[in-house]
Amino acid sequence: MNSGSGSGDLHDVAGRIVAAFTAHGIEPTVALVPGSQVGEAARRALQEGASLVVAGGGDGTVSTVASALAGTGAALGVLPLGTLNHFAKDLRIPLDLEAAVQTIVAGHSVAVDLGDVNGRLFINNASLGLYPRLVWEREKEQRAGRGKWRALAIAAVRVWRHYRRVDVILNNDKRGPVVRTPFVFIGNNEYELEGFQVGRRQRLTDGCLQVCTAPHMTRMEFVRVVAGAFTGRLRAEEHFESLCAKEFSIEARRSRLGVTLDGELYVMTMPLLFRIRPAMLRVLVPAS
């Protein structure tokens, strides 16, 4: 568990986790560590012989633990303690703590795909353009002492006022043209773009990356895309494009760009090589 997650009284939550596992005859080892040490804690558990490591937290914590377990054969258990919990929701893992523990104890696992960009893994998605800028501005405001939600509001206003597009070249089988887009979204498997399930994934086992761009989209057209995300009509939006690929690369005029992976911001050197890693991670999920 990430000790800096701010998810209420973490020691109380840790106590509930221990009690829930103990009720099933299992005594868990709980590590409450700073976010920067979550990956190391997971790797240390593997070195000590653990065949199951549980991530308690949001998508950032789950992604970090998943990256440590990928390709090892050890299983990942998920206790969704974050705000959004996209990975858990897409795998139908219960959001209730006791029910999530029961899912882990039952031991039913599936092998899911992971996304890979220049050797870094992600469980949900990667993004270039507006969203990394939003994260950077939000983190700057939080370092200045703003609360999470106030920092996000200030960052959103600032990004909106200084609406920018990024020039990229997307190479899929062959070199593509220069595309000016406010964002490039890369999903680990395909996200729903229509209907009530917009923003959700039906499967994480199809072995593909979804790439979404919005060539030449203006500020007001971007507002319509955001509205489309809430009304389930993204595909109908003018300029919105989506494709699926197993591997592709992205080039840009700048040598380094901000990239978010599962909501965490990184500055990465171009070009960016994206690949799908099929069946890279075992995750404990409900049997039905």
Backbone as CSV, one residue per row, in Angstrom:
resi,resn,N_x,N_y,N_z,CA_x,CA_y,CA_z,C_x,C_y,C_z
1,MET,0.838,-1.192,0.000,0.000,0.000,0.000,0.872,1.240,0.000
2,ASN,0.403,2.241,-0.737,1.114,3.512,-0.818,0.754,4.360,0.399
3,SER,1.730,4.631,1.260,1.468,5.377,2.495,1.118,6.834,2.230
4,GLY,1.386,7.316,1.011,1.078,8.701,0.694,-0.166,8.868,-0.148
5,SER,-1.013,7.854,-0.201,-2.174,7.901,-1.091,-3.259,8.823,-0.594
6,GLY,-3.317,9.093,0.702,-4.341,9.974,1.242,-5.712,9.352,1.289
7,SER,-5.794,8.029,1.260,-7.080,7.336,1.277,-7.561,7.104,2.711
8,GLY,-7.817,8.179,3.435,-8.326,8.056,4.798,-7.252,7.554,5.740
9,ASP,-7.665,6.883,6.811,-6.756,6.321,7.808,-6.223,4.995,7.292
10,LEU,-5.010,5.024,6.714,-4.468,3.829,6.080,-4.176,2.717,7.078
11,HIS,-3.831,3.085,8.306,-3.592,2.047,9.310,-4.887,1.319,9.646
12,ASP,-5.994,2.069,9.654,-7.295,1.439,9.869,-7.634,0.526,8.695
13,VAL,-7.368,0.998,7.470,-7.622,0.178,6.286,-6.761,-1.078,6.317
14,ALA,-5.491,-0.927,6.691,-4.593,-2.081,6.780,-5.125,-3.089,7.790
15,GLY,-5.665,-2.600,8.901,-6.254,-3.486,9.900,-7.441,-4.251,9.349
16,ARG,-8.278,-3.567,8.556,-9.423,-4.233,7.930,-8.966,-5.298,6.935
17,ILE,-7.878,-5.007,6.213,-7.352,-5.976,5.254,-6.871,-7.233,5.972
18,VAL,-6.114,-7.038,7.046,-5.617,-8.181,7.815,-6.784,-9.004,8.349
19,ALA,-7.788,-8.333,8.886,-8.950,-9.035,9.450,-9.685,-9.823,8.367
20,ALA,-9.817,-9.224,7.164,-10.541,-9.898,6.083,-9.813,-11.156,5.632
21,PHE,-8.484,-11.079,5.499,-7.724,-12.268,5.108,-7.707,-13.303,6.233
22,THR,-7.559,-12.855,7.473,-7.527,-13.765,8.611,-8.822,-14.568,8.711
23,ALA,-9.937,-13.929,8.350,-11.230,-14.626,8.377,-11.243,-15.816,7.422
24,HIS,-10.352,-15.808,6.429,-10.239,-16.928,5.489,-9.048,-17.833,5.831
25,GLY,-8.461,-17.651,7.011,-7.353,-18.483,7.433,-6.016,-18.109,6.842
26,ILE,-5.884,-16.879,6.361,-4.641,-16.416,5.740,-4.098,-15.235,6.538
27,GLU,-2.796,-15.250,6.838,-2.156,-14.149,7.550,-1.286,-13.371,6.567
28,PRO,-1.756,-12.228,6.105,-0.986,-11.468,5.116,0.125,-10.640,5.753
29,THR,1.157,-10.382,4.982,2.182,-9.418,5.371,1.832,-8.098,4.690
30,VAL,1.589,-7.051,5.475,1.185,-5.756,4.923,2.366,-4.794,4.968
31,ALA,2.711,-4.241,3.806,3.787,-3.252,3.715,3.171,-1.910,3.356
32,LEU,3.269,-0.951,4.265,2.773,0.407,4.042,3.983,1.276,3.751
33,VAL,4.210,1.607,2.458,5.459,2.251,2.048,5.171,3.495,1.207
34,PRO,6.121,4.435,1.134,5.949,5.601,0.253,5.779,5.174,-1.197
35,GLY,5.094,6.010,-1.985,4.815,5.666,-3.376,6.050,5.324,-4.172
36,SER,7.165,6.008,-3.911,8.401,5.766,-4.663,9.015,4.406,-4.345
37,GLN,8.536,3.755,-3.274,9.104,2.468,-2.854,8.161,1.293,-3.088
38,VAL,6.999,1.554,-3.687,6.022,0.482,-3.898,6.593,-0.608,-4.799
39,GLY,7.220,-0.221,-5.907,7.788,-1.201,-6.814,8.872,-2.033,-6.164
40,GLU,9.730,-1.383,-5.385,10.805,-2.103,-4.690,10.234,-3.075,-3.673
41,ALA,9.166,-2.667,-2.979,8.531,-3.561,-2.004,7.980,-4.805,-2.686
42,ALA,7.390,-4.626,-3.890,6.864,-5.769,-4.635,7.989,-6.687,-5.086
43,ARG,9.083,-6.097,-5.574,10.216,-6.919,-6.017,10.851,-7.651,-4.844
44,ARG,10.898,-7.007,-3.693,11.453,-7.657,-2.500,10.588,-8.850,-2.090
45,ALA,9.270,-8.701,-2.195,8.369,-9.811,-1.882,8.629,-10.999,-2.805
46,LEU,8.878,-10.713,-4.090,9.199,-11.789,-5.028,10.499,-12.485,-4.651
47,GLN,11.508,-11.692,-4.284,12.804,-12.262,-3.900,12.678,-13.150,-2.667
48,GLU,11.707,-12.831,-1.813,11.488,-13.618,-0.600,10.591,-14.822,-0.840
49,GLY,10.197,-15.037,-2.113,9.468,-16.246,-2.465,7.970,-16.101,-2.608
50,ALA,7.452,-14.886,-2.587,6.003,-14.706,-2.704,5.526,-15.103,-4.096
51,SER,4.449,-15.877,-4.157,3.830,-16.231,-5.436,2.594,-15.384,-5.698
52,LEU,2.195,-14.588,-4.709,1.061,-13.683,-4.829,1.414,-12.372,-4.138
53,VAL,1.258,-11.268,-4.852,1.473,-9.955,-4.275,0.200,-9.139,-4.518
54,VAL,-0.313,-8.517,-3.478,-1.554,-7.752,-3.556,-1.230,-6.264,-3.528
55,ALA,-1.814,-5.530,-4.460,-1.670,-4.071,-4.498,-2.931,-3.452,-3.925
56,GLY,-2.787,-2.693,-2.840,-3.906,-1.990,-2.247,-3.784,-0.514,-2.557
57,GLY,-4.663,0.012,-3.412,-4.567,1.421,-3.782,-5.280,1.694,-5.086
58,GLY,-4.934,2.832,-5.713,-5.511,3.211,-6.991,-4.726,2.650,-8.152
59,ASP,-5.050,3.134,-9.356,-4.430,2.589,-10.566,-2.920,2.802,-10.606
60,GLY,-2.424,3.907,-10.033,-0.980,4.142,-10.024,-0.244,3.090,-9.216
61,THR,-0.755,2.784,-8.026,-0.148,1.751,-7.182,-0.246,0.389,-7.843
62,VAL,-1.425,0.062,-8.387,-1.619,-1.230,-9.049,-0.675,-1.363,-10.235
63,SER,-0.511,-0.292,-11.020,0.363,-0.326,-12.182,1.812,-0.575,-11.783
64,THR,2.253,0.057,-10.699,3.632,-0.115,-10.239,3.889,-1.552,-9.816
65,VAL,2.964,-2.135,-9.064,3.121,-3.523,-8.628,3.029,-4.461,-9.833
66,ALA,2.103,-4.188,-10.746,1.965,-5.016,-11.940,3.257,-5.040,-12.748
67,SER,3.918,-3.896,-12.874,5.172,-3.825,-13.626,6.252,-4.687,-12.983
68,ALA,6.246,-4.748,-11.646,7.230,-5.575,-10.943,6.950,-7.063,-11.132
69,LEU,5.673,-7.432,-11.271,5.299,-8.850,-11.366,5.277,-9.366,-12.795
70,ALA,5.209,-8.470,-13.771,5.036,-8.872,-15.166,6.096,-9.878,-15.606
71,GLY,5.639,-10.984,-16.187,6.542,-11.992,-16.721,7.174,-12.909,-15.697
72,THR,6.833,-12.748,-14.410,7.457,-13.568,-13.366,6.669,-14.825,-13.045
73,GLY,5.392,-14.869,-13.421,4.536,-15.995,-13.043,3.813,-15.779,-11.742
74,ALA,4.270,-14.816,-10.932,3.564,-14.488,-9.693,2.255,-13.786,-10.024
75,ALA,1.246,-14.008,-9.184,-0.082,-13.438,-9.434,-0.240,-12.103,-8.727
76,LEU,-1.048,-11.242,-9.345,-1.385,-9.947,-8.766,-2.800,-9.995,-8.206
77,GLY,-2.936,-9.617,-6.936,-4.244,-9.407,-6.345,-4.487,-7.912,-6.245
78,VAL,-5.733,-7.483,-6.424,-6.046,-6.057,-6.436,-7.095,-5.749,-5.369
79,LEU,-6.746,-4.798,-4.495,-7.706,-4.232,-3.547,-7.934,-2.790,-4.001
80,PRO,-9.059,-2.498,-4.649,-9.283,-1.167,-5.244,-9.571,-0.111,-4.180
81,LEU,-8.564,0.651,-3.817,-8.702,1.655,-2.764,-8.537,3.071,-3.302
82,GLY,-8.489,3.223,-4.628,-8.291,4.534,-5.225,-9.592,5.242,-5.538
83,THR,-9.469,6.335,-6.282,-10.639,7.136,-6.645,-11.358,6.564,-7.857
84,LEU,-10.608,6.143,-8.876,-11.224,5.707,-10.130,-11.212,4.187,-10.311
85,ASN,-10.086,3.546,-10.005,-9.998,2.079,-10.047,-10.392,1.503,-11.414
86,HIS,-9.876,2.105,-12.487,-10.250,1.656,-13.827,-9.875,0.200,-14.084
87,PHE,-8.681,-0.200,-13.684,-8.197,-1.563,-13.943,-9.098,-2.579,-13.256
88,ALA,-9.421,-2.332,-11.991,-10.287,-3.250,-11.248,-11.671,-3.321,-11.880
89,LYS,-12.229,-2.173,-12.254,-13.570,-2.163,-12.848,-13.604,-2.946,-14.154
90,ASP,-12.570,-2.771,-14.991,-12.565,-3.450,-16.285,-12.399,-4.952,-16.135
91,LEU,-11.828,-5.395,-15.019,-11.687,-6.833,-14.757,-12.794,-7.360,-13.850
92,ARG,-13.791,-6.497,-13.578,-14.949,-6.863,-12.739,-14.539,-7.270,-11.329
93,ILE,-13.431,-6.742,-10.841,-13.006,-6.984,-9.461,-13.874,-6.141,-8.539
94,PRO,-14.456,-6.704,-7.488,-15.355,-5.933,-6.612,-14.637,-4.741,-5.984
95,LEU,-15.351,-3.631,-5.857,-14.789,-2.449,-5.221,-14.911,-2.519,-3.706
96,ASP,-15.791,-3.370,-3.212,-15.915,-3.590,-1.769,-14.695,-4.356,-1.264
97,LEU,-14.096,-3.878,-0.166,-12.838,-4.448,0.325,-12.957,-5.932,0.646
98,GLU,-13.958,-6.303,1.430,-14.099,-7.712,1.818,-14.361,-8.605,0.610
99,ALA,-15.174,-8.115,-0.333,-15.458,-8.901,-1.538,-14.212,-9.039,-2.402
100,ALA,-13.386,-7.990,-2.462,-12.134,-8.064,-3.221,-11.182,-9.071,-2.591
101,VAL,-11.127,-9.091,-1.257,-10.302,-10.084,-0.555,-10.789,-11.490,-0.877
102,GLN,-12.101,-11.676,-0.877,-12.658,-12.991,-1.188,-12.286,-13.432,-2.600
103,THR,-12.268,-12.482,-3.541,-11.847,-12.784,-4.914,-10.406,-13.274,-4.935
104,ILE,-9.537,-12.629,-4.155,-8.131,-13.021,-4.099,-7.990,-14.415,-3.489
105,VAL,-8.716,-14.662,-2.404,-8.634,-15.947,-1.718,-9.114,-17.082,-2.622
106,ALA,-10.135,-16.817,-3.451,-10.672,-17.853,-4.336,-9.633,-18.333,-5.341
107,GLY,-8.701,-17.452,-5.729,-7.546,-17.871,-6.519,-7.763,-18.072,-7.997
108,HIS,-8.866,-17.542,-8.566,-9.080,-17.688,-10.013,-8.294,-16.598,-10.739
109,SER,-7.446,-16.981,-11.671,-6.589,-15.994,-12.342,-6.774,-16.016,-13.844
110,VAL,-6.489,-14.870,-14.472,-6.435,-14.762,-15.930,-5.124,-14.074,-16.289
111,ALA,-4.636,-14.374,-17.479,-3.419,-13.722,-17.974,-3.842,-12.563,-18.862
112,VAL,-3.506,-11.335,-18.470,-3.928,-10.147,-19.216,-2.737,-9.501,-19.910
113,ASP,-3.063,-8.698,-20.931,-2.042,-7.988,-21.689,-1.582,-6.739,-20.930
114,LEU,-0.389,-6.275,-21.277,0.123,-5.004,-20.790,0.606,-4.179,-21.983
115,GLY,0.547,-2.868,-21.843,1.147,-1.996,-22.836,2.602,-1.718,-22.469
116,ASP,3.408,-1.429,-23.474,4.843,-1.186,-23.276,5.251,0.005,-24.138
117,VAL,5.896,0.991,-23.530,6.461,2.092,-24.296,7.906,2.283,-23.853
118,ASN,8.819,2.052,-24.775,10.258,2.182,-24.497,10.669,1.437,-23.232
119,GLY,10.059,0.265,-23.024,10.427,-0.570,-21.890,9.642,-0.326,-20.625
120,ARG,8.813,0.705,-20.585,7.943,0.956,-19.428,6.569,0.350,-19.691
121,LEU,6.030,-0.328,-18.686,4.765,-1.023,-18.835,3.612,-0.194,-18.287
122,PHE,2.421,-0.397,-18.863,1.226,0.245,-18.320,0.043,-0.708,-18.415
123,ILE,-0.860,-0.585,-17.433,-2.015,-1.490,-17.353,-3.244,-0.916,-18.041
124,ASN,-3.378,0.415,-18.059,-4.569,1.053,-18.609,-4.268,1.796,-19.907
125,ASN,-3.555,2.920,-19.794,-3.345,3.737,-20.982,-2.154,4.666,-20.822
126,ALA,-1.734,5.188,-21.951,-0.688,6.216,-22.017,-1.262,7.400,-22.780
127,SER,-0.698,8.591,-22.544,-1.236,9.779,-23.193,-0.145,10.805,-23.425
128,LEU,-0.244,11.503,-24.555,0.602,12.657,-24.879,-0.303,13.864,-25.094
129,GLY,0.233,15.052,-24.912,-0.524,16.256,-25.212,-1.145,16.903,-24.001
130,LEU,-2.453,17.150,-24.057,-3.121,17.936,-23.021,-3.081,17.277,-21.648
131,TYR,-3.283,15.966,-21.598,-3.374,15.332,-20.278,-2.058,15.377,-19.517
132,PRO,-0.912,15.049,-20.135,0.354,15.224,-19.400,0.562,16.659,-18.921
133,ARG,0.139,17.640,-19.745,0.252,19.036,-19.320,-0.622,19.305,-18.101
134,LEU,-1.822,18.735,-18.098,-2.726,18.884,-16.959,-2.114,18.297,-15.693
135,VAL,-1.521,17.108,-15.803,-0.893,16.463,-14.653,0.272,17.292,-14.141
136,TRP,1.081,17.826,-15.067,2.236,18.645,-14.670,1.784,19.888,-13.914
137,GLU,0.755,20.559,-14.430,0.242,21.763,-13.769,-0.371,21.421,-12.414
138,ARG,-1.080,20.311,-12.336,-1.692,19.906,-11.067,-0.626,19.616,-10.015
139,GLU,0.428,18.881,-10.410,1.482,18.561,-9.461,2.212,19.813,-9.001
140,LYS,2.373,20.793,-9.897,3.010,22.058,-9.517,2.178,22.771,-8.461
141,GLU,0.861,22.780,-8.630,-0.016,23.416,-7.659,-0.022,22.667,-6.323
142,GLN,0.052,21.358,-6.380,0.095,20.573,-5.136,1.398,20.812,-4.385
143,ARG,2.498,20.969,-5.119,3.769,21.271,-4.454,3.729,22.642,-3.795
144,ALA,2.882,23.529,-4.324,2.727,24.868,-3.736,1.768,24.862,-2.546
145,GLY,1.245,23.688,-2.207,0.397,23.573,-1.028,-1.088,23.491,-1.293
146,ARG,-1.510,23.461,-2.574,-2.926,23.341,-2.889,-3.413,21.910,-2.640
147,GLY,-4.669,21.777,-2.239,-5.270,20.461,-2.113,-5.450,19.823,-3.478
148,LYS,-5.684,18.497,-3.508,-5.741,17.741,-4.760,-6.776,18.300,-5.724
149,TRP,-8.003,18.510,-5.268,-9.076,18.914,-6.173,-8.948,20.382,-6.576
150,ARG,-8.501,21.229,-5.663,-8.293,22.631,-6.024,-7.154,22.743,-7.023
151,ALA,-6.099,21.964,-6.808,-4.966,21.970,-7.737,-5.417,21.516,-9.122
152,LEU,-6.281,20.510,-9.174,-6.773,20.021,-10.453,-7.605,21.083,-11.170
153,ALA,-8.453,21.803,-10.422,-9.296,22.842,-11.021,-8.439,23.965,-11.599
154,ILE,-7.429,24.400,-10.842,-6.544,25.466,-11.320,-5.791,25.002,-12.563
155,ALA,-5.314,23.757,-12.538,-4.573,23.209,-13.675,-5.451,23.134,-14.912
156,ALA,-6.714,22.725,-14.746,-7.618,22.598,-15.887,-7.873,23.955,-16.544
157,VAL,-8.063,24.982,-15.732,-8.282,26.324,-16.268,-7.051,26.790,-17.027
158,ARG,-5.877,26.541,-16.474,-4.635,26.987,-17.105,-4.397,26.279,-18.442
159,VAL,-4.649,24.965,-18.464,-4.472,24.209,-19.703,-5.481,24.661,-20.756
160,TRP,-6.708,24.955,-20.326,-7.732,25.419,-21.252,-7.376,26.784,-21.856
161,ARG,-6.862,27.681,-21.025,-6.497,29.009,-21.523,-5.351,28.946,-22.519
162,HIS,-4.454,28.005,-22.298,-3.282,27.878,-23.173,-3.388,26.570,-23.969
163,TYR,-4.500,26.440,-24.644,-4.781,25.237,-25.444,-3.680,25.040,-26.479
164,ARG,-3.047,23.874,-26.430,-1.949,23.588,-27.339,-2.173,22.244,-28.015
165,ARG,-1.600,22.131,-29.193,-1.599,20.857,-29.889,-0.158,20.400,-30.095
166,VAL,0.020,19.116,-30.198,1.354,18.555,-30.368,1.463,17.988,-31.773
167,ASP,2.607,18.217,-32.423,2.861,17.676,-33.763,3.563,16.332,-33.633
168,VAL,2.928,15.282,-34.133,3.493,13.942,-34.018,3.426,13.231,-35.368
169,ILE,4.267,12.231,-35.521,4.231,11.328,-36.662,3.983,9.930,-36.114
170,LEU,2.895,9.326,-36.515,2.534,7.988,-36.048,2.891,6.990,-37.134
171,ASN,3.825,6.102,-36.824,4.300,5.119,-37.795,3.723,3.749,-37.472
172,ASN,2.833,3.269,-38.336,2.212,1.958,-38.181,2.378,1.213,-39.501
173,ASP,3.362,0.308,-39.562,3.765,-0.391,-40.789,4.569,0.525,-41.711
174,LYS,4.107,1.756,-41.884,4.857,2.704,-42.716,4.821,4.079,-42.051
175,ARG,5.726,4.936,-42.476,5.823,6.275,-41.890,4.585,7.097,-42.230
176,GLY,3.983,7.691,-41.208,2.783,8.475,-41.414,3.081,9.952,-41.601
177,PRO,2.046,10.744,-41.879,2.210,12.192,-42.026,2.299,12.876,-40.664
178,VAL,2.706,14.136,-40.657,2.699,14.915,-39.425,1.245,15.230,-39.063
179,VAL,0.881,14.945,-37.825,-0.476,15.171,-37.348,-0.422,16.169,-36.197
180,ARG,-1.213,17.227,-36.295,-1.320,18.193,-35.197,-2.577,17.853,-34.407
181,THR,-2.423,17.438,-33.166,-3.532,16.937,-32.359,-3.379,17.403,-30.918
182,PRO,-4.485,17.676,-30.216,-4.362,18.062,-28.808,-3.963,16.907,-27.905
183,PHE,-4.148,15.687,-28.388,-3.787,14.528,-27.568,-3.518,13.321,-28.453
184,VAL,-2.729,12.400,-27.904,-2.621,11.042,-28.439,-2.902,10.128,-27.262
185,PHE,-3.920,9.300,-27.384,-4.323,8.373,-26.323,-4.022,6.961,-26.790
186,ILE,-3.330,6.193,-25.961,-2.976,4.815,-26.300,-3.524,3.910,-25.212
187,GLY,-4.471,3.063,-25.565,-5.097,2.174,-24.596,-4.527,0.767,-24.662
188,ASN,-4.364,0.145,-23.514,-4.038,-1.277,-23.438,-5.324,-2.038,-23.717
189,ASN,-5.480,-2.514,-24.969,-6.714,-3.079,-25.501,-7.726,-1.965,-25.760
190,GLU,-8.853,-2.352,-26.331,-9.771,-1.370,-26.901,-10.782,-0.858,-25.882
191,TYR,-10.908,0.463,-25.820,-11.888,1.121,-24.969,-13.191,1.318,-25.744
192,GLU,-14.304,1.216,-25.019,-15.603,1.510,-25.625,-15.690,3.003,-25.925
193,LEU,-16.149,3.339,-27.131,-16.269,4.734,-27.543,-17.718,5.145,-27.795
194,GLU,-18.626,4.233,-27.550,-20.039,4.528,-27.736,-20.851,3.870,-26.627
195,GLY,-22.022,4.431,-26.335,-22.956,3.804,-25.414,-22.642,4.072,-23.958
196,PHE,-23.353,3.353,-23.102,-23.263,3.591,-21.662,-21.946,3.110,-21.057
197,GLN,-21.227,2.256,-21.783,-19.961,1.731,-21.281,-18.757,2.507,-21.819
198,VAL,-18.977,3.732,-22.322,-17.885,4.513,-22.877,-16.778,4.673,-21.834
199,GLY,-15.543,4.466,-22.281,-14.413,4.559,-21.370,-14.085,3.280,-20.647
200,ARG,-14.810,2.200,-20.927,-14.550,0.904,-20.295,-13.994,-0.068,-21.329
201,ARG,-13.323,-1.105,-20.850,-12.826,-2.161,-21.726,-13.558,-3.461,-21.437
202,GLN,-13.996,-4.146,-22.482,-14.660,-5.431,-22.299,-13.654,-6.534,-22.006
203,ARG,-12.454,-6.425,-22.575,-11.422,-7.447,-22.402,-10.049,-6.796,-22.343
204,LEU,-9.129,-7.462,-21.658,-7.730,-7.056,-21.649,-6.874,-8.182,-22.209
205,THR,-7.466,-8.940,-23.128,-6.797,-10.136,-23.645,-6.817,-10.219,-25.169
206,ASP,-7.143,-9.124,-25.853,-7.251,-9.158,-27.311,-5.932,-8.897,-28.024
207,GLY,-4.885,-8.563,-27.275,-3.566,-8.400,-27.874,-3.428,-7.223,-28.813
208,CYS,-3.994,-6.066,-28.437,-3.872,-4.894,-29.300,-3.794,-3.617,-28.473
209,LEU,-3.241,-2.590,-29.091,-3.232,-1.246,-28.529,-4.204,-0.391,-29.325
210,GLN,-4.974,0.420,-28.631,-5.879,1.354,-29.285,-5.230,2.738,-29.309
211,VAL,-5.198,3.366,-30.484,-4.581,4.679,-30.632,-5.654,5.676,-31.064
212,CYS,-5.844,6.733,-30.280,-6.844,7.752,-30.587,-6.166,9.107,-30.737
213,THR,-6.522,9.819,-31.796,-6.021,11.169,-32.028,-7.181,12.059,-32.495
214,ALA,-6.910,13.338,-32.563,-7.923,14.297,-33.026,-7.243,15.329,-33.926
215,PRO,-6.886,14.943,-35.160,-6.121,15.827,-36.043,-6.797,17.180,-36.258
216,HIS,-6.028,18.252,-36.026,-6.455,19.631,-36.299,-7.652,20.081,-35.464
217,MET,-7.935,19.387,-34.384,-9.104,19.730,-33.571,-8.924,21.077,-32.878
218,THR,-9.932,21.941,-33.002,-9.899,23.245,-32.353,-10.335,23.121,-30.895
219,ARG,-10.213,24.224,-30.179,-10.591,24.235,-28.774,-12.071,23.870,-28.581
220,MET,-12.956,24.446,-29.373,-14.384,24.176,-29.222,-14.736,22.756,-29.656
221,GLU,-14.040,22.247,-30.666,-14.262,20.856,-31.062,-13.819,19.913,-29.948
222,PHE,-12.757,20.298,-29.243,-12.314,19.482,-28.116,-13.393,19.424,-27.027
223,VAL,-14.087,20.544,-26.812,-15.197,20.563,-25.842,-16.257,19.544,-26.252
224,ARG,-16.527,19.456,-27.565,-17.524,18.496,-28.027,-17.070,17.060,-27.797
225,VAL,-15.744,16.806,-27.916,-15.232,15.468,-27.640,-15.436,15.116,-26.162
226,VAL,-15.124,16.073,-25.279,-15.336,15.834,-23.851,-16.813,15.558,-23.582
227,ALA,-17.694,16.350,-24.214,-19.130,16.125,-24.065,-19.522,14.762,-24.621
228,GLY,-18.892,14.367,-25.742,-19.172,13.065,-26.328,-18.792,11.923,-25.414
229,ALA,-17.715,12.116,-24.632,-17.300,11.083,-23.681,-18.370,10.865,-22.616
230,PHE,-19.080,11.927,-22.258,-20.123,11.816,-21.239,-21.447,11.333,-21.821
231,THR,-21.657,11.544,-23.109,-22.934,11.153,-23.712,-22.832,9.886,-24.544
232,GLY,-21.604,9.301,-24.624,-21.439,8.038,-25.330,-21.441,8.155,-26.839
233,ARG,-20.934,9.264,-27.394,-20.966,9.450,-28.840,-19.601,9.922,-29.359
234,LEU,-18.523,9.299,-28.902,-17.200,9.748,-29.330,-16.951,9.498,-30.815
235,ARG,-17.404,8.371,-31.322,-17.108,8.030,-32.718,-17.740,9.023,-33.690
236,ALA,-18.797,9.664,-33.276,-19.484,10.585,-34.171,-18.798,11.935,-34.271
237,GLU,-17.831,12.194,-33.399,-17.200,13.505,-33.390,-16.283,13.695,-34.598
238,GLU,-16.414,14.829,-35.253,-15.560,15.172,-36.377,-14.109,15.277,-35.900
239,HIS,-13.185,14.794,-36.709,-11.743,14.820,-36.448,-11.287,13.730,-35.478
240,PHE,-12.181,13.038,-34.809,-11.752,12.024,-33.837,-11.449,10.727,-34.583
241,GLU,-10.223,10.204,-34.411,-9.810,9.008,-35.131,-9.290,7.955,-34.164
242,SER,-9.587,6.701,-34.466,-9.171,5.596,-33.608,-8.742,4.419,-34.469
243,LEU,-7.658,3.758,-34.069,-7.208,2.547,-34.757,-6.577,1.608,-33.743
244,CYS,-6.432,0.347,-34.128,-5.802,-0.647,-33.253,-4.565,-1.220,-33.935
245,ALA,-3.527,-1.477,-33.140,-2.273,-1.994,-33.681,-1.553,-2.775,-32.588
246,LYS,-0.708,-3.687,-32.995,0.098,-4.440,-32.042,1.395,-3.714,-31.701
247,GLU,1.853,-2.894,-32.640,3.114,-2.175,-32.455,3.126,-0.946,-33.354
248,PHE,3.626,0.158,-32.859,3.771,1.370,-33.654,4.751,2.289,-32.949
249,SER,5.184,3.320,-33.636,6.083,4.298,-33.027,5.538,5.698,-33.226
250,ILE,5.933,6.599,-32.345,5.544,8.005,-32.434,6.810,8.853,-32.446
251,GLU,6.889,9.739,-33.416,7.972,10.716,-33.485,7.394,12.103,-33.259
252,ALA,8.243,13.042,-32.840,7.819,14.428,-32.649,8.991,15.341,-32.981
253,ARG,8.686,16.622,-33.154,9.737,17.577,-33.468,10.632,17.844,-32.273
254,ARG,10.092,17.636,-31.086,10.888,17.803,-29.861,11.552,16.486,-29.503
255,SER,12.721,16.570,-28.884,13.459,15.350,-28.551,12.915,14.666,-27.313
256,ARG,12.195,15.409,-26.442,11.614,14.838,-25.226,10.201,15.385,-25.045
257,LEU,9.308,14.498,-24.582,7.923,14.897,-24.362,7.409,14.321,-23.046
258,GLY,6.455,15.024,-22.444,5.777,14.484,-21.277,4.790,13.412,-21.704
259,VAL,4.825,12.292,-21.011,3.933,11.165,-21.287,3.346,10.686,-19.966
260,THR,2.036,10.501,-19.910,1.446,9.906,-18.719,1.222,8.421,-18.965
261,LEU,1.584,7.619,-17.985,1.337,6.182,-17.988,0.497,5.872,-16.762
262,ASP,-0.744,5.454,-16.990,-1.667,5.180,-15.889,-1.761,6.352,-14.923
263,GLY,-1.771,7.563,-15.495,-1.947,8.775,-14.702,-0.686,9.346,-14.101
264,GLU,0.451,8.652,-14.224,1.718,9.128,-13.680,2.537,9.778,-14.795
265,LEU,3.145,10.928,-14.505,3.847,11.705,-15.525,5.322,11.320,-15.622
266,TYR,5.773,11.118,-16.866,7.179,10.844,-17.150,7.607,11.752,-18.308
267,VAL,8.872,12.126,-18.336,9.442,12.818,-19.488,10.264,11.784,-20.236
268,MET,9.891,11.518,-21.498,10.496,10.425,-22.241,11.174,10.940,-23.504
269,THR,12.231,10.242,-23.895,13.001,10.588,-25.083,12.348,9.992,-26.326
270,MET,12.225,10.814,-27.358,11.649,10.356,-28.618,12.696,9.563,-29.406
271,PRO,12.253,8.657,-30.300,10.874,8.288,-30.569,10.332,7.351,-29.499
272,LEU,9.015,7.223,-29.479,8.342,6.332,-28.547,7.911,5.071,-29.290
273,LEU,8.390,3.932,-28.832,8.003,2.660,-29.452,6.991,1.975,-28.543
274,PHE,5.772,1.831,-29.033,4.694,1.180,-28.281,4.506,-0.247,-28.775
275,ARG,4.335,-1.160,-27.812,4.075,-2.565,-28.143,3.053,-3.125,-27.171
276,ILE,2.289,-4.103,-27.632,1.424,-4.849,-26.727,2.213,-6.053,-26.221
277,ARG,2.064,-6.355,-24.949,2.713,-7.526,-24.354,1.616,-8.512,-23.972
278,PRO,1.293,-9.453,-24.869,0.167,-10.351,-24.618,0.395,-11.259,-23.407
279,ALA,-0.666,-11.437,-22.611,-0.683,-12.398,-21.495,0.538,-12.237,-20.588
280,MET,0.925,-11.005,-20.316,2.156,-10.727,-19.584,1.972,-10.799,-18.073
281,LEU,0.716,-10.715,-17.616,0.478,-10.579,-16.169,-0.677,-11.461,-15.730
282,ARG,-0.462,-12.238,-14.675,-1.550,-13.020,-14.062,-2.233,-12.187,-13.004
283,VAL,-3.567,-12.066,-13.096,-4.348,-11.284,-12.147,-5.469,-12.139,-11.601
284,LEU,-5.725,-12.033,-10.307,-6.823,-12.760,-9.673,-8.118,-11.978,-9.866
285,VAL,-9.100,-12.638,-10.459,-10.361,-12.006,-10.812,-11.517,-12.911,-10.410
286,PRO,-12.749,-12.376,-10.381,-13.909,-13.248,-10.102,-14.024,-14.354,-11.143
287,ALA,-14.506,-15.505,-10.726,-14.595,-16.670,-11.618,-15.641,-16.496,-12.700
288,SER,-16.652,-15.675,-12.454,-17.701,-15.504,-13.459,-17.872,-14.040,-13.817
